[in-house]
Amino acid sequence: MIDIVFHDDGTYFYYFKKGIKHGLNLESLNAKVLNKTVTLHLPKLIFDRSKSIARLAVEDEIIFTEFD
């Protein structure tokens, strides 16, 4: 499966594990998030913070979520 990877202005990378499998479309994502400020929710683990994206939003629109 294919992961979808985002990076910030620095050196951090964040990803949707198997993003295509979850119904994400690269062209649609580019149109909605490219060069925009987004809000990411990352799972917090016991020893570290994951770089896997659990929720992605642009302004009030939720683009992707693992939350019910």
PDB file of N, CA, C, O and CB in Angstrom:
ATOM      1  N   MET A   1       0.835  -1.184   0.000  1.00  0.00           N
ATOM      2  CA  MET A   1       0.000   0.000   0.000  1.00  0.00           C
ATOM      3  C   MET A   1       0.881   1.250   0.000  1.00  0.00           C
ATOM      4  O   MET A   1       2.054   1.206   0.372  1.00  0.00           O
ATOM      5  CB  MET A   1      -0.951  -0.003   1.216  1.00  0.00           C
ATOM      6  N   ILE A   2       0.298   2.335  -0.416  1.00  0.00           N
ATOM      7  CA  ILE A   2       1.050   3.573  -0.583  1.00  0.00           C
ATOM      8  C   ILE A   2       0.774   4.528   0.572  1.00  0.00           C
ATOM      9  O   ILE A   2      -0.379   4.798   0.905  1.00  0.00           O
ATOM     10  CB  ILE A   2       0.701   4.241  -1.920  1.00  0.00           C
ATOM     11  N   ASP A   3       1.845   5.033   1.177  1.00  0.00           N
ATOM     12  CA  ASP A   3       1.728   6.066   2.200  1.00  0.00           C
ATOM     13  C   ASP A   3       1.710   7.428   1.514  1.00  0.00           C
ATOM     14  O   ASP A   3       2.313   7.601   0.455  1.00  0.00           O
ATOM     15  CB  ASP A   3       2.896   5.975   3.234  1.00  0.00           C
ATOM     16  N   ILE A   4       1.027   8.380   2.107  1.00  0.00           N
ATOM     17  CA  ILE A   4       1.034   9.762   1.621  1.00  0.00           C
ATOM     18  C   ILE A   4       1.811  10.569   2.646  1.00  0.00           C
ATOM     19  O   ILE A   4       1.499  10.529   3.836  1.00  0.00           O
ATOM     20  CB  ILE A   4      -0.436  10.335   1.414  1.00  0.00           C
ATOM     21  N   VAL A   5       2.825  11.305   2.191  1.00  0.00           N
ATOM     22  CA  VAL A   5       3.739  11.999   3.093  1.00  0.00           C
ATOM     23  C   VAL A   5       3.616  13.511   2.904  1.00  0.00           C
ATOM     24  O   VAL A   5       3.570  14.010   1.780  1.00  0.00           O
ATOM     25  CB  VAL A   5       5.196  11.540   2.852  1.00  0.00           C
ATOM     26  N   PHE A   6       3.563  14.226   4.028  1.00  0.00           N
ATOM     27  CA  PHE A   6       3.583  15.686   4.060  1.00  0.00           C
ATOM     28  C   PHE A   6       4.850  16.108   4.791  1.00  0.00           C
ATOM     29  O   PHE A   6       5.366  15.366   5.626  1.00  0.00           O
ATOM     30  CB  PHE A   6       2.296  16.271   4.757  1.00  0.00           C
ATOM     31  N   HIS A   7       5.350  17.297   4.479  1.00  0.00           N
ATOM     32  CA  HIS A   7       6.466  17.831   5.270  1.00  0.00           C
ATOM     33  C   HIS A   7       6.198  19.295   5.575  1.00  0.00           C
ATOM     34  O   HIS A   7       5.490  19.984   4.840  1.00  0.00           O
ATOM     35  CB  HIS A   7       7.826  17.665   4.520  1.00  0.00           C
ATOM     36  N   ASP A   8       6.775  19.749   6.667  1.00  0.00           N
ATOM     37  CA  ASP A   8       6.616  21.148   7.038  1.00  0.00           C
ATOM     38  C   ASP A   8       7.750  21.965   6.434  1.00  0.00           C
ATOM     39  O   ASP A   8       8.518  21.458   5.616  1.00  0.00           O
ATOM     40  CB  ASP A   8       6.582  21.312   8.576  1.00  0.00           C
ATOM     41  N   ASP A   9       7.856  23.214   6.831  1.00  0.00           N
ATOM     42  CA  ASP A   9       8.918  24.080   6.306  1.00  0.00           C
ATOM     43  C   ASP A   9      10.299  23.668   6.800  1.00  0.00           C
ATOM     44  O   ASP A   9      11.318  24.055   6.227  1.00  0.00           O
ATOM     45  CB  ASP A   9       8.650  25.523   6.693  1.00  0.00           C
ATOM     46  N   GLY A  10      10.318  22.894   7.850  1.00  0.00           N
ATOM     47  CA  GLY A  10      11.589  22.442   8.414  1.00  0.00           C
ATOM     48  C   GLY A  10      11.933  21.048   7.925  1.00  0.00           C
ATOM     49  O   GLY A  10      11.916  20.771   6.726  1.00  0.00           O
ATOM     50  N   THR A  11      12.243  20.184   8.865  1.00  0.00           N
ATOM     51  CA  THR A  11      12.693  18.846   8.501  1.00  0.00           C
ATOM     52  C   THR A  11      11.736  17.740   8.932  1.00  0.00           C
ATOM     53  O   THR A  11      12.067  16.561   8.813  1.00  0.00           O
ATOM     54  CB  THR A  11      14.036  18.595   9.096  1.00  0.00           C
ATOM     55  N   TYR A  12      10.555  18.102   9.431  1.00  0.00           N
ATOM     56  CA  TYR A  12       9.615  17.093   9.912  1.00  0.00           C
ATOM     57  C   TYR A  12       8.741  16.566   8.784  1.00  0.00           C
ATOM     58  O   TYR A  12       8.291  17.319   7.921  1.00  0.00           O
ATOM     59  CB  TYR A  12       8.743  17.668  11.019  1.00  0.00           C
ATOM     60  N   PHE A  13       8.510  15.257   8.808  1.00  0.00           N
ATOM     61  CA  PHE A  13       7.643  14.605   7.851  1.00  0.00           C
ATOM     62  C   PHE A  13       6.507  13.923   8.598  1.00  0.00           C
ATOM     63  O   PHE A  13       6.715  13.353   9.669  1.00  0.00           O
ATOM     64  CB  PHE A  13       8.430  13.592   6.991  1.00  0.00           C
ATOM     65  N   TYR A  14       5.307  13.982   8.034  1.00  0.00           N
ATOM     66  CA  TYR A  14       4.123  13.362   8.613  1.00  0.00           C
ATOM     67  C   TYR A  14       3.460  12.547   7.511  1.00  0.00           C
ATOM     68  O   TYR A  14       3.576  12.890   6.335  1.00  0.00           O
ATOM     69  CB  TYR A  14       3.134  14.434   9.215  1.00  0.00           C
ATOM     70  N   TYR A  15       2.769  11.476   7.874  1.00  0.00           N
ATOM     71  CA  TYR A  15       2.233  10.623   6.816  1.00  0.00           C
ATOM     72  C   TYR A  15       0.889  10.002   7.186  1.00  0.00           C
ATOM     73  O   TYR A  15       0.536   9.866   8.358  1.00  0.00           O
ATOM     74  CB  TYR A  15       3.223   9.530   6.490  1.00  0.00           C
ATOM     75  N   PHE A  16       0.153   9.630   6.136  1.00  0.00           N
ATOM     76  CA  PHE A  16      -1.031   8.790   6.240  1.00  0.00           C
ATOM     77  C   PHE A  16      -0.570   7.394   5.872  1.00  0.00           C
ATOM     78  O   PHE A  16      -0.217   7.142   4.720  1.00  0.00           O
ATOM     79  CB  PHE A  16      -2.218   9.293   5.308  1.00  0.00           C
ATOM     80  N   LYS A  17      -0.567   6.497   6.819  1.00  0.00           N
ATOM     81  CA  LYS A  17      -0.171   5.130   6.519  1.00  0.00           C
ATOM     82  C   LYS A  17      -1.240   4.517   5.625  1.00  0.00           C
ATOM     83  O   LYS A  17      -2.421   4.488   5.973  1.00  0.00           O
ATOM     84  CB  LYS A  17       0.027   4.292   7.826  1.00  0.00           C
ATOM     85  N   LYS A  18      -0.809   4.031   4.475  1.00  0.00           N
ATOM     86  CA  LYS A  18      -1.717   3.432   3.495  1.00  0.00           C
ATOM     87  C   LYS A  18      -2.840   4.407   3.140  1.00  0.00           C
ATOM     88  O   LYS A  18      -4.014   4.040   3.113  1.00  0.00           O
ATOM     89  CB  LYS A  18      -2.306   2.112   4.039  1.00  0.00           C
ATOM     90  N   GLY A  19      -2.461   5.639   2.872  1.00  0.00           N
ATOM     91  CA  GLY A  19      -3.428   6.703   2.623  1.00  0.00           C
ATOM     92  C   GLY A  19      -4.363   6.443   1.461  1.00  0.00           C
ATOM     93  O   GLY A  19      -5.548   6.766   1.545  1.00  0.00           O
ATOM     94  N   ILE A  20      -3.867   5.871   0.386  1.00  0.00           N
ATOM     95  CA  ILE A  20      -4.705   5.591  -0.776  1.00  0.00           C
ATOM     96  C   ILE A  20      -5.780   4.567  -0.402  1.00  0.00           C
ATOM     97  O   ILE A  20      -6.920   4.665  -0.857  1.00  0.00           O
ATOM     98  CB  ILE A  20      -3.845   5.074  -1.962  1.00  0.00           C
ATOM     99  N   LYS A  21      -5.416   3.597   0.419  1.00  0.00           N
ATOM    100  CA  LYS A  21      -6.370   2.578   0.864  1.00  0.00           C
ATOM    101  C   LYS A  21      -7.527   3.202   1.650  1.00  0.00           C
ATOM    102  O   LYS A  21      -8.650   2.699   1.610  1.00  0.00           O
ATOM    103  CB  LYS A  21      -5.657   1.526   1.726  1.00  0.00           C
ATOM    104  N   HIS A  22      -7.252   4.291   2.357  1.00  0.00           N
ATOM    105  CA  HIS A  22      -8.276   4.972   3.153  1.00  0.00           C
ATOM    106  C   HIS A  22      -9.117   5.923   2.312  1.00  0.00           C
ATOM    107  O   HIS A  22      -9.918   6.681   2.859  1.00  0.00           O
ATOM    108  CB  HIS A  22      -7.629   5.736   4.295  1.00  0.00           C
ATOM    109  N   GLY A  23      -8.948   5.897   0.998  1.00  0.00           N
ATOM    110  CA  GLY A  23      -9.774   6.702   0.111  1.00  0.00           C
ATOM    111  C   GLY A  23      -9.256   8.097  -0.162  1.00  0.00           C
ATOM    112  O   GLY A  23      -9.969   8.915  -0.743  1.00  0.00           O
ATOM    113  N   LEU A  24      -8.036   8.386   0.243  1.00  0.00           N
ATOM    114  CA  LEU A  24      -7.466   9.707  -0.031  1.00  0.00           C
ATOM    115  C   LEU A  24      -6.999   9.773  -1.479  1.00  0.00           C
ATOM    116  O   LEU A  24      -6.476   8.797  -2.017  1.00  0.00           O
ATOM    117  CB  LEU A  24      -6.291  10.015   0.934  1.00  0.00           C
ATOM    118  N   ASN A  25      -7.191  10.920  -2.100  1.00  0.00           N
ATOM    119  CA  ASN A  25      -6.827  11.131  -3.491  1.00  0.00           C
ATOM    120  C   ASN A  25      -5.760  12.221  -3.551  1.00  0.00           C
ATOM    121  O   ASN A  25      -5.951  13.304  -2.997  1.00  0.00           O
ATOM    122  CB  ASN A  25      -8.072  11.515  -4.349  1.00  0.00           C
ATOM    123  N   LEU A  26      -4.649  11.945  -4.211  1.00  0.00           N
ATOM    124  CA  LEU A  26      -3.531  12.899  -4.244  1.00  0.00           C
ATOM    125  C   LEU A  26      -3.904  14.230  -4.878  1.00  0.00           C
ATOM    126  O   LEU A  26      -3.528  15.282  -4.361  1.00  0.00           O
ATOM    127  CB  LEU A  26      -2.368  12.300  -4.994  1.00  0.00           C
ATOM    128  N   GLU A  27      -4.629  14.207  -5.977  1.00  0.00           N
ATOM    129  CA  GLU A  27      -5.000  15.457  -6.656  1.00  0.00           C
ATOM    130  C   GLU A  27      -5.916  16.297  -5.770  1.00  0.00           C
ATOM    131  O   GLU A  27      -5.753  17.513  -5.680  1.00  0.00           O
ATOM    132  CB  GLU A  27      -5.692  15.158  -8.006  1.00  0.00           C
ATOM    133  N   SER A  28      -6.869  15.654  -5.123  1.00  0.00           N
ATOM    134  CA  SER A  28      -7.790  16.359  -4.231  1.00  0.00           C
ATOM    135  C   SER A  28      -7.043  16.935  -3.025  1.00  0.00           C
ATOM    136  O   SER A  28      -7.281  18.078  -2.636  1.00  0.00           O
ATOM    137  CB  SER A  28      -8.913  15.412  -3.760  1.00  0.00           C
ATOM    138  N   LEU A  29      -6.141  16.148  -2.436  1.00  0.00           N
ATOM    139  CA  LEU A  29      -5.351  16.633  -1.304  1.00  0.00           C
ATOM    140  C   LEU A  29      -4.502  17.834  -1.693  1.00  0.00           C
ATOM    141  O   LEU A  29      -4.440  18.817  -0.955  1.00  0.00           O
ATOM    142  CB  LEU A  29      -4.460  15.521  -0.765  1.00  0.00           C
ATOM    143  N   ASN A  30      -3.851  17.759  -2.841  1.00  0.00           N
ATOM    144  CA  ASN A  30      -3.032  18.882  -3.303  1.00  0.00           C
ATOM    145  C   ASN A  30      -3.865  20.151  -3.421  1.00  0.00           C
ATOM    146  O   ASN A  30      -3.439  21.220  -2.985  1.00  0.00           O
ATOM    147  CB  ASN A  30      -2.382  18.553  -4.652  1.00  0.00           C
ATOM    148  N   ALA A  31      -5.051  20.032  -4.009  1.00  0.00           N
ATOM    149  CA  ALA A  31      -5.913  21.201  -4.190  1.00  0.00           C
ATOM    150  C   ALA A  31      -6.361  21.787  -2.857  1.00  0.00           C
ATOM    151  O   ALA A  31      -6.509  23.003  -2.734  1.00  0.00           O
ATOM    152  CB  ALA A  31      -7.129  20.832  -5.024  1.00  0.00           C
ATOM    153  N   LYS A  32      -6.580  20.936  -1.859  1.00  0.00           N
ATOM    154  CA  LYS A  32      -7.103  21.402  -0.581  1.00  0.00           C
ATOM    155  C   LYS A  32      -6.038  21.881   0.399  1.00  0.00           C
ATOM    156  O   LYS A  32      -6.320  22.751   1.225  1.00  0.00           O
ATOM    157  CB  LYS A  32      -7.886  20.316   0.049  1.00  0.00           C
ATOM    158  N   VAL A  33      -4.810  21.332   0.331  1.00  0.00           N
ATOM    159  CA  VAL A  33      -3.832  21.640   1.379  1.00  0.00           C
ATOM    160  C   VAL A  33      -2.536  22.291   0.915  1.00  0.00           C
ATOM    161  O   VAL A  33      -1.814  22.852   1.739  1.00  0.00           O
ATOM    162  CB  VAL A  33      -3.497  20.405   2.088  1.00  0.00           C
ATOM    163  N   LEU A  34      -2.221  22.238  -0.353  1.00  0.00           N
ATOM    164  CA  LEU A  34      -0.945  22.772  -0.832  1.00  0.00           C
ATOM    165  C   LEU A  34      -0.820  24.255  -0.516  1.00  0.00           C
ATOM    166  O   LEU A  34      -1.683  25.053  -0.881  1.00  0.00           O
ATOM    167  CB  LEU A  34      -0.799  22.543  -2.340  1.00  0.00           C
ATOM    168  N   ASN A  35       0.256  24.613   0.162  1.00  0.00           N
ATOM    169  CA  ASN A  35       0.573  25.993   0.549  1.00  0.00           C
ATOM    170  C   ASN A  35      -0.457  26.605   1.501  1.00  0.00           C
ATOM    171  O   ASN A  35      -0.630  27.823   1.527  1.00  0.00           O
ATOM    172  CB  ASN A  35       0.682  26.854  -0.687  1.00  0.00           C
ATOM    173  N   LYS A  36      -1.137  25.765   2.279  1.00  0.00           N
ATOM    174  CA  LYS A  36      -2.105  26.242   3.262  1.00  0.00           C
ATOM    175  C   LYS A  36      -1.682  25.766   4.647  1.00  0.00           C
ATOM    176  O   LYS A  36      -0.932  24.799   4.781  1.00  0.00           O
ATOM    177  CB  LYS A  36      -3.541  25.747   2.922  1.00  0.00           C
ATOM    178  N   THR A  37      -2.165  26.447   5.659  1.00  0.00           N
ATOM    179  CA  THR A  37      -1.932  26.020   7.035  1.00  0.00           C
ATOM    180  C   THR A  37      -2.956  24.950   7.372  1.00  0.00           C
ATOM    181  O   THR A  37      -4.157  25.139   7.177  1.00  0.00           O
ATOM    182  CB  THR A  37      -2.022  27.222   8.034  1.00  0.00           C
ATOM    183  N   VAL A  38      -2.471  23.825   7.878  1.00  0.00           N
ATOM    184  CA  VAL A  38      -3.351  22.720   8.243  1.00  0.00           C
ATOM    185  C   VAL A  38      -3.215  22.421   9.722  1.00  0.00           C
ATOM    186  O   VAL A  38      -2.234  22.805  10.359  1.00  0.00           O
ATOM    187  CB  VAL A  38      -3.034  21.467   7.410  1.00  0.00           C
ATOM    188  N   THR A  39      -4.207  21.732  10.262  1.00  0.00           N
ATOM    189  CA  THR A  39      -4.165  21.263  11.638  1.00  0.00           C
ATOM    190  C   THR A  39      -4.028  19.761  11.612  1.00  0.00           C
ATOM    191  O   THR A  39      -4.840  19.065  11.002  1.00  0.00           O
ATOM    192  CB  THR A  39      -5.428  21.697  12.431  1.00  0.00           C
ATOM    193  N   LEU A  40      -2.990  19.252  12.280  1.00  0.00           N
ATOM    194  CA  LEU A  40      -2.753  17.811  12.352  1.00  0.00           C
ATOM    195  C   LEU A  40      -2.995  17.328  13.769  1.00  0.00           C
ATOM    196  O   LEU A  40      -2.650  18.005  14.738  1.00  0.00           O
ATOM    197  CB  LEU A  40      -1.319  17.459  11.895  1.00  0.00           C
ATOM    198  N   HIS A  41      -3.583  16.165  13.877  1.00  0.00           N
ATOM    199  CA  HIS A  41      -3.689  15.470  15.156  1.00  0.00           C
ATOM    200  C   HIS A  41      -2.857  14.207  15.018  1.00  0.00           C
ATOM    201  O   HIS A  41      -3.093  13.395  14.124  1.00  0.00           O
ATOM    202  CB  HIS A  41      -5.195  15.147  15.542  1.00  0.00           C
ATOM    203  N   LEU A  42      -1.883  14.042  15.904  1.00  0.00           N
ATOM    204  CA  LEU A  42      -0.981  12.895  15.863  1.00  0.00           C
ATOM    205  C   LEU A  42      -1.203  12.030  17.091  1.00  0.00           C
ATOM    206  O   LEU A  42      -1.388  12.557  18.187  1.00  0.00           O
ATOM    207  CB  LEU A  42       0.493  13.352  15.779  1.00  0.00           C
ATOM    208  N   PRO A  43      -1.189  10.703  16.930  1.00  0.00           N
ATOM    209  CA  PRO A  43      -1.334   9.832  18.106  1.00  0.00           C
ATOM    210  C   PRO A  43      -0.172  10.045  19.068  1.00  0.00           C
ATOM    211  O   PRO A  43       0.979  10.155  18.647  1.00  0.00           O
ATOM    212  CB  PRO A  43      -1.409   8.346  17.683  1.00  0.00           C
ATOM    213  N   LYS A  44      -0.475  10.100  20.347  1.00  0.00           N
ATOM    214  CA  LYS A  44       0.563  10.230  21.358  1.00  0.00           C
ATOM    215  C   LYS A  44       0.851   8.839  21.920  1.00  0.00           C
ATOM    216  O   LYS A  44      -0.045   8.169  22.434  1.00  0.00           O
ATOM    217  CB  LYS A  44       0.135  11.225  22.491  1.00  0.00           C
ATOM    218  N   LEU A  45       2.077   8.425  21.818  1.00  0.00           N
ATOM    219  CA  LEU A  45       2.485   7.124  22.299  1.00  0.00           C
ATOM    220  C   LEU A  45       3.196   7.277  23.643  1.00  0.00           C
ATOM    221  O   LEU A  45       3.548   8.390  24.032  1.00  0.00           O
ATOM    222  CB  LEU A  45       3.395   6.423  21.272  1.00  0.00           C
ATOM    223  N   ILE A  46       3.405   6.195  24.338  1.00  0.00           N
ATOM    224  CA  ILE A  46       4.026   6.234  25.664  1.00  0.00           C
ATOM    225  C   ILE A  46       5.411   6.877  25.629  1.00  0.00           C
ATOM    226  O   ILE A  46       5.716   7.724  26.469  1.00  0.00           O
ATOM    227  CB  ILE A  46       4.128   4.825  26.234  1.00  0.00           C
ATOM    228  N   PHE A  47       6.241   6.495  24.685  1.00  0.00           N
ATOM    229  CA  PHE A  47       7.627   6.968  24.662  1.00  0.00           C
ATOM    230  C   PHE A  47       7.897   8.070  23.655  1.00  0.00           C
ATOM    231  O   PHE A  47       8.916   8.754  23.748  1.00  0.00           O
ATOM    232  CB  PHE A  47       8.532   5.832  24.377  1.00  0.00           C
ATOM    233  N   ASP A  48       7.015   8.250  22.707  1.00  0.00           N
ATOM    234  CA  ASP A  48       7.291   9.194  21.634  1.00  0.00           C
ATOM    235  C   ASP A  48       5.979   9.623  21.007  1.00  0.00           C
ATOM    236  O   ASP A  48       4.925   9.070  21.322  1.00  0.00           O
ATOM    237  CB  ASP A  48       8.234   8.576  20.572  1.00  0.00           C
ATOM    238  N   ARG A  49       6.038  10.580  20.145  1.00  0.00           N
ATOM    239  CA  ARG A  49       4.865  11.006  19.395  1.00  0.00           C
ATOM    240  C   ARG A  49       5.015  10.470  17.970  1.00  0.00           C
ATOM    241  O   ARG A  49       6.043  10.660  17.321  1.00  0.00           O
ATOM    242  CB  ARG A  49       4.706  12.576  19.411  1.00  0.00           C
ATOM    243  N   SER A  50       3.981   9.810  17.514  1.00  0.00           N
ATOM    244  CA  SER A  50       3.986   9.237  16.177  1.00  0.00           C
ATOM    245  C   SER A  50       3.951  10.344  15.132  1.00  0.00           C
ATOM    246  O   SER A  50       3.443  11.431  15.406  1.00  0.00           O
ATOM    247  CB  SER A  50       2.794   8.282  15.991  1.00  0.00           C
ATOM    248  N   LYS A  51       4.465  10.097  13.980  1.00  0.00           N
ATOM    249  CA  LYS A  51       4.382  11.027  12.856  1.00  0.00           C
ATOM    250  C   LYS A  51       3.250  10.627  11.907  1.00  0.00           C
ATOM    251  O   LYS A  51       3.075  11.231  10.849  1.00  0.00           O
ATOM    252  CB  LYS A  51       5.722  11.076  12.098  1.00  0.00           C
ATOM    253  N   SER A  52       2.488   9.607  12.296  1.00  0.00           N
ATOM    254  CA  SER A  52       1.340   9.174  11.520  1.00  0.00           C
ATOM    255  C   SER A  52       0.166  10.104  11.816  1.00  0.00           C
ATOM    256  O   SER A  52      -0.120  10.389  12.979  1.00  0.00           O
ATOM    257  CB  SER A  52       0.976   7.697  11.837  1.00  0.00           C
ATOM    258  N   ILE A  53      -0.512  10.574  10.777  1.00  0.00           N
ATOM    259  CA  ILE A  53      -1.596  11.534  10.928  1.00  0.00           C
ATOM    260  C   ILE A  53      -2.893  10.815  11.286  1.00  0.00           C
ATOM    261  O   ILE A  53      -3.315   9.903  10.575  1.00  0.00           O
ATOM    262  CB  ILE A  53      -1.774  12.357   9.639  1.00  0.00           C
ATOM    263  N   ALA A  54      -3.525  11.221  12.383  1.00  0.00           N
ATOM    264  CA  ALA A  54      -4.817  10.662  12.770  1.00  0.00           C
ATOM    265  C   ALA A  54      -5.965  11.552  12.279  1.00  0.00           C
ATOM    266  O   ALA A  54      -7.062  11.063  12.008  1.00  0.00           O
ATOM    267  CB  ALA A  54      -4.889  10.491  14.300  1.00  0.00           C
ATOM    268  N   ARG A  55      -5.709  12.851  12.167  1.00  0.00           N
ATOM    269  CA  ARG A  55      -6.711  13.773  11.631  1.00  0.00           C
ATOM    270  C   ARG A  55      -6.013  14.941  10.949  1.00  0.00           C
ATOM    271  O   ARG A  55      -4.999  15.447  11.430  1.00  0.00           O
ATOM    272  CB  ARG A  55      -7.656  14.282  12.753  1.00  0.00           C
ATOM    273  N   LEU A  56      -6.576  15.360   9.817  1.00  0.00           N
ATOM    274  CA  LEU A  56      -6.063  16.500   9.052  1.00  0.00           C
ATOM    275  C   LEU A  56      -7.236  17.424   8.754  1.00  0.00           C
ATOM    276  O   LEU A  56      -8.266  16.986   8.242  1.00  0.00           O
ATOM    277  CB  LEU A  56      -5.351  16.036   7.723  1.00  0.00           C
ATOM    278  N   ALA A  57      -7.075  18.704   9.075  1.00  0.00           N
ATOM    279  CA  ALA A  57      -8.118  19.692   8.798  1.00  0.00           C
ATOM    280  C   ALA A  57      -7.506  20.951   8.216  1.00  0.00           C
ATOM    281  O   ALA A  57      -6.375  21.318   8.538  1.00  0.00           O
ATOM    282  CB  ALA A  57      -8.908  20.026  10.074  1.00  0.00           C
ATOM    283  N   VAL A  58      -8.270  21.608   7.354  1.00  0.00           N
ATOM    284  CA  VAL A  58      -7.918  22.919   6.819  1.00  0.00           C
ATOM    285  C   VAL A  58      -9.069  23.835   7.207  1.00  0.00           C
ATOM    286  O   VAL A  58     -10.206  23.637   6.778  1.00  0.00           O
ATOM    287  CB  VAL A  58      -7.678  22.889   5.239  1.00  0.00           C
ATOM    288  N   GLU A  59      -8.766  24.831   8.016  1.00  0.00           N
ATOM    289  CA  GLU A  59      -9.782  25.709   8.606  1.00  0.00           C
ATOM    290  C   GLU A  59     -10.810  24.838   9.317  1.00  0.00           C
ATOM    291  O   GLU A  59     -10.437  24.116  10.242  1.00  0.00           O
ATOM    292  CB  GLU A  59     -10.467  26.613   7.516  1.00  0.00           C
ATOM    293  N   ASP A  60     -12.081  24.866   8.934  1.00  0.00           N
ATOM    294  CA  ASP A  60     -13.121  24.083   9.599  1.00  0.00           C
ATOM    295  C   ASP A  60     -13.427  22.772   8.882  1.00  0.00           C
ATOM    296  O   ASP A  60     -14.268  22.003   9.347  1.00  0.00           O
ATOM    297  CB  ASP A  60     -14.382  24.900   9.710  1.00  0.00           C
ATOM    298  N   GLU A  61     -12.763  22.502   7.762  1.00  0.00           N
ATOM    299  CA  GLU A  61     -13.042  21.290   6.993  1.00  0.00           C
ATOM    300  C   GLU A  61     -12.099  20.159   7.405  1.00  0.00           C
ATOM    301  O   GLU A  61     -10.878  20.299   7.332  1.00  0.00           O
ATOM    302  CB  GLU A  61     -12.912  21.569   5.485  1.00  0.00           C
ATOM    303  N   ILE A  62     -12.673  19.048   7.833  1.00  0.00           N
ATOM    304  CA  ILE A  62     -11.877  17.864   8.155  1.00  0.00           C
ATOM    305  C   ILE A  62     -11.663  17.086   6.863  1.00  0.00           C
ATOM    306  O   ILE A  62     -12.618  16.632   6.232  1.00  0.00           O
ATOM    307  CB  ILE A  62     -12.579  16.972   9.251  1.00  0.00           C
ATOM    308  N   ILE A  63     -10.404  16.938   6.479  1.00  0.00           N
ATOM    309  CA  ILE A  63     -10.045  16.248   5.246  1.00  0.00           C
ATOM    310  C   ILE A  63      -9.954  14.742   5.484  1.00  0.00           C
ATOM    311  O   ILE A  63     -10.366  13.940   4.647  1.00  0.00           O
ATOM    312  CB  ILE A  63      -8.713  16.786   4.696  1.00  0.00           C
ATOM    313  N   PHE A  64      -9.410  14.381   6.635  1.00  0.00           N
ATOM    314  CA  PHE A  64      -9.242  12.977   6.983  1.00  0.00           C
ATOM    315  C   PHE A  64      -9.319  12.830   8.496  1.00  0.00           C
ATOM    316  O   PHE A  64      -8.836  13.687   9.236  1.00  0.00           O
ATOM    317  CB  PHE A  64      -7.895  12.422   6.440  1.00  0.00           C
ATOM    318  N   THR A  65      -9.928  11.744   8.951  1.00  0.00           N
ATOM    319  CA  THR A  65      -9.942  11.448  10.384  1.00  0.00           C
ATOM    320  C   THR A  65     -10.028   9.948  10.620  1.00  0.00           C
ATOM    321  O   THR A  65     -10.682   9.215   9.878  1.00  0.00           O
ATOM    322  CB  THR A  65     -11.116  12.161  11.072  1.00  0.00           C
ATOM    323  N   GLU A  66      -9.349   9.518  11.676  1.00  0.00           N
ATOM    324  CA  GLU A  66      -9.457   8.147  12.143  1.00  0.00           C
ATOM    325  C   GLU A  66     -10.442   8.079  13.314  1.00  0.00           C
ATOM    326  O   GLU A  66     -10.797   6.993  13.771  1.00  0.00           O
ATOM    327  CB  GLU A  66      -8.069   7.599  12.557  1.00  0.00           C
ATOM    328  N   PHE A  67     -10.879   9.250  13.796  1.00  0.00           N
ATOM    329  CA  PHE A  67     -11.792   9.319  14.936  1.00  0.00           C
ATOM    330  C   PHE A  67     -13.221   9.100  14.468  1.00  0.00           C
ATOM    331  O   PHE A  67     -13.586   9.509  13.366  1.00  0.00           O
ATOM    332  CB  PHE A  67     -11.664  10.674  15.664  1.00  0.00           C
ATOM    333  N   ASP A  68     -14.016   8.467  15.286  1.00  0.00           N
ATOM    334  CA  ASP A  68     -15.436   8.268  14.949  1.00  0.00           C
ATOM    335  C   ASP A  68     -16.276   9.408  15.437  1.00  0.00           C
ATOM    336  O   ASP A  68     -17.491   9.407  15.240  1.00  0.00           O
ATOM    337  CB  ASP A  68     -15.955   6.970  15.534  1.00  0.00           C
TER     338      ASP A  68
END
